[in-house]
Amino acid sequence: MPAPTPSFLQVEPVGQCNLRCRMCPITHRREGTPAGPPAFLSFARFTRLVDEAKGVEELQLQGLGEPMLHPRFFDMVEYATRAGIRVSTNTNGTLLGSARALRCVTSGLAALHLSVDGASAATYEAIRVRARFDALLRNLDHLMEARARLGSDRPRVRIVAVAMRRNLGELAAIVELAAEHGVGEVFVQHLCHEYGEESLPERYRPMRAFVARETLLAEDPARVEAAFAAARAAARARGVALRLPRLAPRTDTGSRHGRARCDWPWRGAYLSWDGRTMPCCMVSTPDRITLGNVFEDGLAATFDNAAYRSFRAAIERDDPPEVCRSCAIWAGTF
């Protein structure tokens, strides 16, 4: 039986970034570096993809790269929005500025997830290397002021923080920071992937070491719970919606195996800037696993090719593909 058409897509407008965040493998990818090709999705390819994306309801313009590096980012937002697709993005916020903040509101962008991994300059800048904390907060204010000036509740703004040992003590302060800048939602996630597969390309092995050092799974549970309790208390006091990760890996089987743990390969796809198709954004980079190329074979054909069917069959078993075994979603710790 053919696979259903994906209901959402994550598309990487840019496969390179202006930052060098500690937990991100973009540093180790070859695209967009002096040793590799530039990594920008062409607008022509993008519009062709949107025209072909029948049944897609949501498009997340995100990836390892910073989306707003793309000179036609807002043209992409507007094109997909006119096609009736809800568009969101994840951004490090460093390129926002007042002009882009205004276009976030006028382009039809439905949601913007802003990465803020610390409530102090020292912590934030140690994680988001090359970023400046004061500039980030200034850009966030530009965005919230543009929404207020135009009387719009869009884009919906959410602060996203990757929790790790070095910023655990600032989670409550991140909630306070959100409230101070008019943001009503904070989403805290754990480090997504341990890069545990034996086939991991050698250049990504530093990521495995970083996760081993920083994962909260290796932290004193009492310290973690104290930090989480403080964040919850701050959220209640300030009226901020807070999501915290679950840090105890699943041990259950039976009803919580296979598709019940992860239904990504049935409902959506993650595309790199050059069309290489991955089962989800947790994979992060297509040189770990690729299931096809939408610009060579088309979206529908790729989503129902032999590689995708084989991957789905493997997910249905209790023993998933190797690339999934150390994934936080599969483990239940995302």
Sequence and secondary structure as in RCSB ss.txt:
>XXXX:A:sequence
MPAPTPSFLQVEPVGQCNLRCRMCPITHRREGTPAGPPAFLSFARFTRLVDEAKGVEELQLQGLGEPMLHPRFFD
MVEYATRAGIRVSTNTNGTLLGSARALRCVTSGLAALHLSVDGASAATYEAIRVRARFDALLRNLDHLMEARARL
GSDRPRVRIVAVAMRRNLGELAAIVELAAEHGVGEVFVQHLCHEYGEESLPERYRPMRAFVARETLLAEDPARVE
AAFAAARAAARARGVALRLPRLAPRTDTGSRHGRARCDWPWRGAYLSWDGRTMPCCMVSTPDRITLGNVFEDGLA
ATFDNAAYRSFRAAIERDDPPEVCRSCAIWAGTF
>XXXX:A:secstr
      SEEEE SBS  S   TT GGGG STTSTTS   B  HHHHHHHHHH TT  EEEE SSS GGGSTTHHH
HHHHHHHTT EEEEEE STT HHHHHHHHHHTT  EEEEE   SSHHHHHHHSTT  HHHHHHHHHHHHHHHHHH
T   SEEEEEEEE TTTGGGHHHHHHHHHHTT  EEEEEE  B    TT  GGGHHHHHHHHHH GGGS HHHHH
HHHHHHHHHHHHHT EEE    S     GGGSGGGT  HHHHEEEE TT BEES GGG STTT    BHHHH HH
HHHTSHHHHHHHHHHTSSS  GGGTTBHHHHT  
